[in-house]
């Protein structure tokens, strides 16, 4: 297991390098530059060129790329924002807890709501409960997040005036944005759980467990559910990674000062250090989340843990 984790961590190095080169290349060749934001559209061409030279944006592609990679991997420096002049690393660390808090709340509630609903629907297949679950899942996945967020703002902020429409300065500020994200997320998890449970409950070992007289509730949650959770965990991990990357639409809609809104503003203002640094940091975090998701498989399914341990023992025998 340790070898597997170490191998996956080492794979982070080429992944981050590829992501860094890719985002740098995209931002280098994309039309536009930050001069119009920094000195205005009325500036002369000479003033604009002077500013570009001071920022190092007139250097050739490979010179700029080498400087960016050197600062990133040797000096561990993401640079400073062109617009605000502040450190990109500091800004990301200040904003990341807000986005992470939203991501954790949403993923926990999505799993807590979606998994029991999916299990119940699978156990009562083709019943009224199952059909209602399918309809809710289809509607939840079809509704765009921005539309759900707007409807929540209109209803609870403008009409009822009981929840704030922007910001997360208080705990009430998390309710509407988290709800807008959860609606689609729990519907997807419920659908996945139902699908996997239907396959597992028809398995031979479930039939054998029933024949031995094991209580149905024990069969459902101790034997069937762990075997059905592997694809569900993958979906939860992916959703958490996306949310941690910044729920761009929701953060913009509710004016939440998180990573997503930071990157959106940087893209619109051509603030290259922010975009490059933000994407690299999010790539690292997403890779770590995928690794944790894979490790959790061994916790849920003992067969996978035994497989890892078996590989480790075989390697040990070969080394001996």
C-alpha positions as CSV (number, residue, x, y, z in Angstrom):
1,X,0.0,0.0,0.0
2,X,2.9,2.4,0.8
3,X,4.5,1.7,-2.5
4,X,1.2,2.4,-4.3
5,X,0.8,5.8,-2.5
6,X,4.5,6.7,-3.1
7,X,4.1,5.8,-6.8
8,X,1.0,8.0,-7.2
9,X,2.7,10.9,-5.4
10,X,5.6,10.7,-7.7
11,X,3.2,10.8,-10.7
12,X,2.2,14.2,-9.4
13,X,5.5,15.7,-10.7
14,X,5.0,15.0,-14.5
15,X,1.3,15.9,-14.1
16,X,2.0,19.3,-12.6
17,X,4.7,20.0,-15.2
18,X,2.3,19.2,-18.1
19,X,-0.4,21.3,-16.5
20,X,2.0,24.2,-16.0
21,X,3.3,24.1,-19.6
22,X,-0.3,23.8,-20.9
23,X,-1.8,26.7,-19.0
24,X,1.3,28.9,-19.8
25,X,1.0,28.2,-23.5
26,X,-2.7,28.9,-23.5
27,X,-2.3,32.2,-21.7
28,X,0.7,33.1,-23.9
29,X,-1.2,32.7,-27.2
30,X,-4.6,33.9,-26.1
31,X,-5.4,37.4,-27.6
32,X,-5.2,40.4,-25.4
33,X,-2.9,41.6,-22.6
34,X,-3.3,43.3,-19.2
35,X,-2.2,46.8,-20.3
36,X,-5.7,48.1,-21.0
37,X,-6.7,47.2,-17.4
38,X,-3.5,48.6,-15.9
39,X,-3.1,51.9,-17.7
40,X,-6.5,52.3,-19.5
41,X,-7.4,52.3,-23.2
42,X,-6.3,55.9,-23.7
43,X,-2.6,55.1,-23.2
44,X,-0.3,55.5,-26.1
45,X,1.4,52.6,-27.9
46,X,4.8,53.6,-26.4
47,X,3.3,53.5,-22.8
48,X,1.8,50.2,-23.5
49,X,5.0,48.8,-24.9
50,X,7.0,50.1,-22.0
51,X,4.6,48.4,-19.5
52,X,4.8,45.1,-21.4
53,X,8.6,45.2,-21.3
54,X,8.5,45.9,-17.5
55,X,6.3,42.9,-17.0
56,X,8.6,40.7,-19.2
57,X,5.8,40.0,-21.7
58,X,7.8,41.0,-24.7
59,X,10.3,38.2,-24.3
60,X,10.1,35.1,-26.6
61,X,7.9,32.2,-25.6
62,X,10.6,29.9,-24.4
63,X,12.3,32.6,-22.3
64,X,9.0,33.3,-20.5
65,X,8.3,29.6,-20.2
66,X,11.7,28.9,-18.7
67,X,11.3,31.8,-16.2
68,X,7.9,30.6,-15.2
69,X,9.0,27.0,-14.7
70,X,12.1,28.1,-12.8
71,X,10.1,30.3,-10.4
72,X,7.4,27.6,-9.9
73,X,9.5,24.5,-9.4
74,X,12.8,25.9,-8.1
75,X,11.8,29.0,-6.1
76,X,8.2,27.8,-5.4
77,X,7.0,31.2,-6.3
78,X,3.7,31.8,-8.1
79,X,4.5,35.4,-8.7
80,X,2.5,38.6,-8.0
81,X,-0.8,39.7,-9.5
82,X,-0.5,42.3,-12.3
83,X,-3.7,44.0,-11.2
84,X,-3.4,44.0,-7.4
85,X,0.3,43.6,-6.9
86,X,-0.3,41.0,-4.2
87,X,1.3,37.5,-3.9
88,X,-0.7,34.9,-5.8
89,X,0.2,32.3,-3.2
90,X,-1.1,34.4,-0.3
91,X,-4.3,35.3,-2.1
92,X,-5.0,31.6,-3.0
93,X,-4.3,30.5,0.6
94,X,-6.7,33.2,1.9
95,X,-9.5,32.2,-0.5
96,X,-9.0,28.5,-0.6
97,X,-10.6,27.9,2.9
98,X,-13.8,29.5,1.8
99,X,-14.0,27.3,-1.3
100,X,-12.9,24.2,0.6
101,X,-15.6,24.9,3.2
102,X,-18.3,25.0,0.6
103,X,-16.9,21.9,-1.1
104,X,-16.9,19.9,2.1
105,X,-20.4,21.0,3.2
106,X,-21.8,20.1,-0.3
107,X,-20.1,16.8,-0.6
108,X,-21.0,15.6,2.9
109,X,-24.7,16.6,2.4
110,X,-24.8,15.2,-1.1
111,X,-23.6,11.8,0.1
112,X,-25.8,11.9,3.3
113,X,-28.9,12.6,1.2
114,X,-28.1,10.8,-2.1
115,X,-26.9,7.4,-0.8
116,X,-29.8,6.5,1.5
117,X,-32.3,7.6,-1.2
118,X,-30.5,5.5,-3.8
119,X,-30.4,2.5,-1.5
120,X,-34.1,2.8,-0.7
121,X,-35.0,3.2,-4.4
122,X,-33.0,0.0,-5.3
123,X,-34.6,-2.1,-2.5
124,X,-38.1,-1.0,-3.6
125,X,-37.4,-1.3,-7.4
126,X,-40.4,-0.4,-9.6
127,X,-42.4,0.9,-6.7
128,X,-43.8,4.4,-6.3
129,X,-40.7,5.4,-4.2
130,X,-38.4,4.2,-6.9
131,X,-40.2,6.1,-9.6
132,X,-40.3,9.3,-7.6
133,X,-36.5,8.9,-7.0
134,X,-35.8,8.5,-10.7
135,X,-37.9,11.6,-11.5
136,X,-36.2,13.7,-8.8
137,X,-32.7,12.5,-10.0
138,X,-33.5,13.4,-13.6
139,X,-34.9,16.8,-12.7
140,X,-32.0,17.5,-10.3
141,X,-29.4,16.7,-12.9
142,X,-31.1,18.7,-15.6
143,X,-31.5,21.9,-13.7
144,X,-28.6,24.3,-14.3
145,X,-26.8,25.5,-11.1
146,X,-27.0,29.2,-12.1
147,X,-30.8,28.9,-12.7
148,X,-31.3,27.2,-9.3
149,X,-29.2,29.8,-7.6
150,X,-31.2,32.6,-9.2
151,X,-34.5,31.1,-8.2
152,X,-33.3,30.6,-4.6
153,X,-32.1,34.3,-4.4
154,X,-35.5,35.5,-5.8
155,X,-37.5,33.4,-3.4
156,X,-35.5,33.5,-0.1
157,X,-33.7,36.8,-0.5
158,X,-36.0,39.1,-2.5
159,X,-39.4,37.8,-1.7
160,X,-39.1,36.3,1.8
161,X,-36.0,38.3,2.9
162,X,-34.8,35.6,5.2
163,X,-31.4,34.7,3.7
164,X,-28.6,36.9,2.4
165,X,-28.2,37.0,-1.4
166,X,-24.4,37.5,-1.4
167,X,-21.3,36.9,0.7
168,X,-20.4,34.3,3.3
169,X,-19.7,36.5,6.3
170,X,-22.2,34.6,8.3
171,X,-23.3,30.9,8.4
172,X,-26.6,31.9,6.7
173,X,-24.6,33.0,3.7
174,X,-23.6,29.4,2.9
175,X,-27.2,28.1,2.8
176,X,-28.2,29.3,-0.7
177,X,-25.0,28.6,-2.6
178,X,-24.6,25.2,-1.0
179,X,-28.2,24.3,-1.8
180,X,-27.8,25.3,-5.4
181,X,-24.8,22.9,-5.7
182,X,-26.3,20.1,-3.6
183,X,-29.5,19.7,-5.7
184,X,-27.7,18.4,-8.8
185,X,-25.0,16.6,-6.8
186,X,-27.3,14.5,-4.6
187,X,-29.4,13.6,-7.6
188,X,-26.4,12.2,-9.4
189,X,-25.2,10.2,-6.3
190,X,-28.7,8.8,-5.7
191,X,-28.9,7.6,-9.4
192,X,-25.5,6.0,-9.2
193,X,-26.2,4.3,-5.8
194,X,-29.5,2.9,-7.1
195,X,-27.9,1.5,-10.2
196,X,-25.0,-0.1,-8.3
197,X,-27.2,-1.5,-5.6
198,X,-29.5,-3.1,-8.2
199,X,-26.5,-5.1,-9.5
200,X,-25.2,-6.0,-6.1
201,X,-28.4,-7.2,-4.5
202,X,-28.8,-9.8,-7.3
203,X,-25.4,-11.3,-6.6
204,X,-24.9,-14.8,-5.4
205,X,-23.4,-13.8,-2.0
206,X,-26.5,-11.7,-1.2
207,X,-28.8,-14.7,-2.1
208,X,-26.6,-16.8,0.2
209,X,-26.8,-14.3,3.0
210,X,-30.6,-14.2,2.8
211,X,-30.7,-18.0,2.8
212,X,-28.7,-18.0,6.1
213,X,-31.4,-15.9,7.7
214,X,-29.3,-12.7,8.1
215,X,-31.6,-9.7,8.7
216,X,-32.4,-7.7,5.6
217,X,-31.1,-4.5,7.1
218,X,-27.7,-6.1,7.8
219,X,-27.6,-7.5,4.3
220,X,-28.4,-4.1,2.8
221,X,-26.0,-1.9,4.7
222,X,-23.2,-4.3,5.7
223,X,-22.8,-6.5,2.7
224,X,-24.5,-4.9,-0.3
225,X,-23.8,-1.2,0.2
226,X,-19.9,-1.4,0.6
227,X,-19.7,-3.4,-2.7
228,X,-21.9,-0.8,-4.4
229,X,-20.0,2.3,-3.1
230,X,-16.8,2.1,-5.3
231,X,-18.3,3.9,-8.3
232,X,-20.2,6.2,-6.0
233,X,-17.0,7.2,-4.1
234,X,-15.4,8.0,-7.5
235,X,-18.3,10.3,-8.3
236,X,-18.1,12.0,-4.9
237,X,-14.4,12.5,-5.2
238,X,-14.7,14.0,-8.7
239,X,-17.5,16.4,-7.5
240,X,-15.4,17.4,-4.5
241,X,-12.4,18.1,-6.7
242,X,-14.5,20.2,-9.0
243,X,-16.0,22.1,-6.1
244,X,-12.6,22.7,-4.6
245,X,-11.5,24.0,-8.0
246,X,-14.0,26.7,-7.5
247,X,-17.7,26.6,-8.3
248,X,-17.2,29.4,-10.7
249,X,-20.9,30.1,-11.5
250,X,-22.1,29.9,-7.9
251,X,-19.2,32.0,-6.5
252,X,-19.8,34.6,-9.1
253,X,-23.6,34.6,-8.6
254,X,-23.4,35.0,-4.8
255,X,-20.2,37.2,-4.8
256,X,-18.3,34.7,-2.8
257,X,-14.6,35.6,-2.5
258,X,-13.3,32.1,-3.2
259,X,-10.9,30.6,-5.7
260,X,-13.4,30.4,-8.5
261,X,-14.3,34.1,-8.5
262,X,-10.6,35.0,-8.1
263,X,-9.8,33.0,-11.3
264,X,-12.8,34.4,-13.3
265,X,-11.7,38.0,-12.5
266,X,-8.1,37.2,-13.4
267,X,-9.1,35.7,-16.7
268,X,-11.2,38.7,-17.7
269,X,-8.4,41.1,-16.7
270,X,-5.6,39.0,-18.3
271,X,-3.9,38.7,-14.9
272,X,-1.6,35.9,-16.1
273,X,0.2,35.0,-12.8
274,X,-3.1,34.5,-11.0
275,X,-4.5,32.2,-13.8
276,X,-1.3,30.2,-14.1
277,X,-0.7,29.8,-10.4
278,X,-4.3,29.1,-9.6
279,X,-4.6,26.4,-12.2
280,X,-1.4,24.7,-11.1
281,X,-2.5,24.7,-7.4
282,X,-5.9,23.3,-8.3
283,X,-4.3,20.6,-10.4
284,X,-2.2,19.5,-7.4
285,X,-5.2,19.5,-5.1
286,X,-7.4,17.6,-7.6
287,X,-4.7,15.0,-8.0
288,X,-4.4,14.6,-4.2
289,X,-8.2,14.2,-4.0
290,X,-8.1,11.5,-6.6
291,X,-5.4,9.7,-4.7
292,X,-7.4,9.9,-1.5
293,X,-10.4,8.5,-3.4
294,X,-8.4,5.5,-4.5
295,X,-7.1,4.9,-1.0
296,X,-10.6,5.0,0.3
297,X,-11.4,2.0,-1.9
298,X,-9.3,-0.2,0.3
299,X,-11.2,1.0,3.4
300,X,-14.6,0.3,1.8
301,X,-13.7,-2.9,0.0
302,X,-11.3,-5.4,1.8
303,X,-10.7,-7.2,-1.5
304,X,-8.9,-4.2,-2.9
305,X,-6.8,-3.9,0.3
306,X,-5.9,-7.5,0.0
307,X,-4.9,-7.0,-3.6
308,X,-2.5,-4.1,-2.7
309,X,-1.0,-6.2,0.2
310,X,-0.6,-9.2,-2.1
311,X,1.3,-7.1,-4.7
312,X,3.6,-5.8,-1.9
313,X,4.3,-9.3,-0.7
314,X,5.1,-10.6,-4.2
315,X,7.5,-7.7,-4.7
316,X,9.2,-8.4,-1.3
317,X,9.7,-12.1,-2.3
318,X,11.3,-11.1,-5.7
319,X,13.6,-8.6,-3.9
320,X,14.6,-11.3,-1.5
